[in-house]
Amino acid sequence: MKKVYAPLLTPLAWLVLTGQISFAQNLSSKANDSTTPLHLLQPDYPVPYGQPRIADVTKVLNRVYDYLDSTTPAQLIDRQTGQSVTNLTTFNPNAIIKPGDYRLTSYEWGVTYAGMLLASEATGDPRYADYTNKRLAFLVSLTPYFRAQVTADPQANTPLRAMLAPHALDDAGAMAAAMIKATRSGVTRSGATPTGRNQVNFRPQIDTYLNYIMKKEHRLVDGTLARNRPQPNTLWLDDLFMSVPALAQMGKLTGDQTYYNEAVKQVLQFSKRMFNKEKGLYMHGWVEGMSVHPEFHWARANGWAVMTAVELLDVLPENHTGRAAVLDQLRAHVRGLAACQSGSGFWHQLLDRNDSYLETSATAIYVYALARAINRGWIDPLAYAPMTLLGWNAVSTKVTDKGQVEGTCVGTGMGFDPAFYYYRPINVYAAHSYGPVLLAGAEVINLLKNKAFEINDSSLQLTQKR
């Protein structure tokens, strides 16, 4: 049987407490309804059941940190010699960022940088924030070095092309949001750079990202952010997260209502087209001009959507005219997601198709979003906190001793047939899970600090003692 965090009474203990032990010892038959409180037998749970300890959650986060810190070097090297490049006054066309297990400028790593910041806040451990600050400062400090090369060829295969000449929301949104969060938290004051300087200004790079989102990304006639793949004028649910959190954070950083208004508009216009109110779930893709929209409720895309709502509400002013609509949308989506959680705590690759595989990154995103919404008072903790902790318990089983995360779907385009989603590979090097695991663990720690739980009548319940 699997570990149960909050121990239950065994049948023997129950007999002792109720004074029936001597009678039970005289029975030669095995336990039955007359001799044993069968409702107190421990189920064979597939993942740990009950309230996790903060110390155990922290251990999981520490394993992830140790792995990522050792496998994502912030170093510029010569690709031919392997030697460090420290002279930034003369451009070396062979200069690259030292290869690690993951790319430091990807949208997945934008989520990871944000997760490290939240983990530092939740645990009080400065190493997490230092991870983000060191790598963001390293990247931003290299932009002057690579600018001429990218200006000459915006499609050049250089380490910083996505930063200096973004050509998709994937290039811009998550990284921009992380940089703004780092700026707002103040951690940029101690960044390490290849030349040893300690002060790095992220704002010019933030402006480059936001300029792309606001002025350059393709849009529908009504301004909804769109792509021209795989079909013309296609909406990808993923793009909510690749744009809105950055817009919302920019609103917070600058106080400019334009960014808040744009963020709210995107959430509501995507939702109008892509949210199935009966199921409480989003479809993954929508194509302008199609009379029928095949609905595949891909888990990670729904994760990006619910995370977007949480990130927006986090900074959207209380008096903003669109706040109530965004909050209603979040609550409707949470209800739909809650109905799809499996008995093991995970969610399926296709949320409403239980024969599709259980997927880790989406589960971690839901845990983060639910815990954050509970901690902010946006959803009912009595209804949603137990399932949130069950989700974390499930995710924790996928973090190896080495700190890698198993069970994560690789990067995924948009399809109109089920086989496409059912058979997307999973891979331990799929970068999409690390940021969500850090965010989920950090917000679960905050939840455990704020709420008390107990095993009541064999089930995990929020206690009313606090």
Secondary structure, DSSP 4 states (H G I P E B T S, - for coil): ---BSSPPPPHHHHHHHHT-HHHHHT--SPP-TTTS-GGGSPP--SS-BSPPPHHHHHHHHHHHHHHHHHHS---EEETTT--B----SS--TTEEEPP-SS-TTSHHHHHHHHHHHHHHHHH--HHHHHHHHHHHHHHHHTHHHHHHHHHH-TT---TTHHHHS--SHHHHHHHHHHHHHHHHHTGGGG---TT-------HHHHHHHHHIIIIIS-B-TT--B-B-SSSTTEEETHHHHTTHHHHHHHHHHH--HHHHHHHHHHHHHHHHHHEETTTTEE-SEEETT-S------BHHHHHHHHHHHHHHHHHS-TT-TTHHHHHHHHHHHHHHHHTT--TTS-EESBTT-TTSPEEHHHHHHHHHHHHHHHHTTSS-HHHHHHHHHHHHHHHHTTB-TTS-B-S-B------SSHHHHHT--B-TT-GGGHHHHHHHHHHHHHHHHH--EEEETTEEEE-S--
